[in-house]
Amino acid sequence: MSDDYFDEGRTARLTYWGLGQMLKGAGYAAAFLLAIGLVLWVIYGVGLLLPEESKQAPSPYGALEQPLTVQGNDLA
């Protein structure tokens, strides 16, 4: 039998190496996105465990939402 079938040339080796590097990077990106999704899912799950009263708190931006009134001046 001839070993020419399994003998890769330089171009084929470089092509397979490049493809392998791209697939490795894609795997790292998929693992990173999966980790972010898992963290967000855990935060969502903790939010579901909180009591309903904690979700009905007044807005912390209440002072920013109120109209500005300066005492002593009638600007309106």
Secondary structure as GFF3:
##gff-version 3
##sequence-region A 1 76
A	DSSP	three_ten_helix	3	5	.	.	.	ID=ss1
A	DSSP	alpha_helix	10	49	.	.	.	ID=ss2
A	DSSP	three_ten_helix	52	56	.	.	.	ID=ss3
A	DSSP	alpha_helix	62	65	.	.	.	ID=ss4
###
